[in-house]
Amino acid sequence: MTAAEYTALMARRRGQAPAPAAAPKKKAARKKAVPAYPGLPATPPVPDVEPLLAMLPAPGRHWVLLMPYAEKMLTSNDRHPNWRVEHRIRKGLRADATSLIAPMRVPRLERAAIFFVLHPRSIKRSRDPLNWSPTVKAYVDGLVTPNPEQPKARHLLPDDDAEHLLGPYPVMGEPVESGHARMSLVIVELTGR
């Protein structure tokens, strides 16, 4: 029963003439979701790691992980209507990072530095790579924190505290030609203290 029907019923019970019924409100037509940036996901070029290695005190081996294509990455500017939505995205990002360690044959490290290279969409405007820090935090958690759902999963570092991890440091990479923004992680083993 709608509010208008209830009002008319109550008016009849009291013996009053029902008020003229208001025209029912039309529901707003839902717009079809149009991708903000259509196209197949592009593979960005491998970032140049030499300048990054030069910034570190004692760099050792390094690995470049191109993170799986995600239509939704977390940014500092996001306003999620529900914490469950954000949790689901974080969980997926952590699982993506955990799943890449074994195929890339990244050994367990005692100390490392991580750079995240943002490959933005090719839109002519300034970019702030630190806006993607919530995504990077989820990726680093997937590299470090043991996941109870994957008991045999390998993990990169014992912890993500300052004793074991430097960074993650932001770097702007080449823009992608199609699809949404992509991200690469450059993991550098630190050999000295």
N, C-alpha and C positions, 0 to 999 in steps of 0.2 A: 504494500500500500504506500503510495506516495504521500508527501506532505499535503498536497492540494486535495487529494481524496480524503485524507483524515480530517482536514478542516471542514470540508463539505459534509462529511458524516456527522461531525460534532454539531454543526449548525443545524442539520435536520433534526437531531435529537433534542436540541433546545427549542425547536419550533421556529427557528429564524430562517430567513431566506439566505441561501448560500451566497457567499460573495462570488463575484464573477471569477471564474478560473483563469489564472494567468496562463499565458501560452507556455507550454513546456519548453524548458531550455534545451537547446540542441547541444549535444556533446561536441566538443571540439574535434574536428577530424584530425586523426593522427597522420603526421607526415611520414612518408616512407623514409626509412633510414638510407640516406645517400652517403656513401663514403666520403669523408672530408678530403681525401687524397687518393683517388682511385688508381688502380694499376697493380700489376704484380710486384711482389717485393723485390727490390734490387739488392744485389750484393755489392757492398762498397769495397773500394780497394783496401788492401792491407795497409794499416798505418805505418809510417816511418818510425821505427823504434830507436834509431841512433840518438836523436836529440833527447829522448826520454831516458836512455841509459846514461847519458852524460850528466844528468842531474842527480844521479844516485851516488852514494859514497863507495859502495863495493858491489857493483852489479855482477851477477853470475849468469846462469842460463835464463832464457825468457821464452814465454809462450804467448801467442795472440789467439784469443778465443772470440770468434764472431758469435755473439749471442743469437739464439733462435729468433726468428721473426715473431714479434708480438704486436698485435694491432693496438694493444693498450699497454702503455708503460706508465708508471706513476711519476708525477711531477709535483713540485712544491706548490704549483698553482691549481692543482686539482681540488675540486669540491665534490667529494663523493657523498651521495645522499645517505648512504648506509655503511657502517663499518664492515658489514659482511662482504660488500662488493670489493672494498679495498683489501680485505683479508684474502679473498679468493684470488685477486690479482697477485698479491705478494707471494702466496703459496705457489702459484704457477711459475713466477720468476725464480723463486728458490729452487724449485724442481728443475727448471731449465739449466741453471748454473751447475747443480749437482750432476746432471746427466752428461755434461760436457767434459768432466775431469778425466774419466776413464778412456773415452775414445781418443782424446788428445794426448794421452799418456803423460799427464802432469803428475810428477811424484809428490809425495807428501813432503812439505817444506817446513823448516823450522822458522825462518823469517822470509818475508817477501814484501815487495812494494807492488801496488796495483794502480794502474792508470786506467781510467775509463774514457774511451774515445767515442764521442757522440757524432754520428753521421746523420745530420738533420735532413729534413725535406728541403728541396731546393727552392726555398722561398726567400726573396730578397728582403731580409730584415735581420736585425742583430739577434744573436742567440746568447743565452746564458746557460752554459752546460751544467752549472750547479743546480739548476731547476730539476734536473733528472736525478738528484741525489737519493730520493726515496727508492727509485728503481735500482740504483747501484747498491744501496744498503741491502735490498732483498737479494741481489746477486751475491754479494759478499757473504751474507748469512747462509746462502746455499752452498758456498764454497767451504765454509768453516763449520757451521753448526750441524751436528749429527741429526739426521732426519729419522724420527722413530718409524716412519712408514717405509723407509728404505734402510734396513739394518746393515746391509752389506755394502752400502754406498761408501765410496772413498771421499775423503775430505782433504782439502789442501793444507790448512793450517790448524794448529791446536786451538787457537783463539784469535779473535779479531781485535785484541787490545794493542796498545802502542808498543809492547814488547815484541810482538810477532808480526805486526802489519804496519807498513807506512802507507798512508793514503787512505782511501782512493783519491787520486788526483785527477781533475778534469782536463780533458784535451779536446779541442774541436777538430773533427776529421772532415774528410771530403763529403759533400752532400750526396744523398742518394737521388737517383733520377726518377724512381717511381716507388710507390708504396709509402708506408709510414717510416718514421725515423728508425735507425738501427743503432746498435751499440756494440763496440768491441771492448774487451778487457785485455789489457797487456799486463801479464803477471811476470814479475822479475824476481828471481831468487837473490837474496842478499847474503853474501858470503862472510862479511866482516861485521863486527859489532860497532 
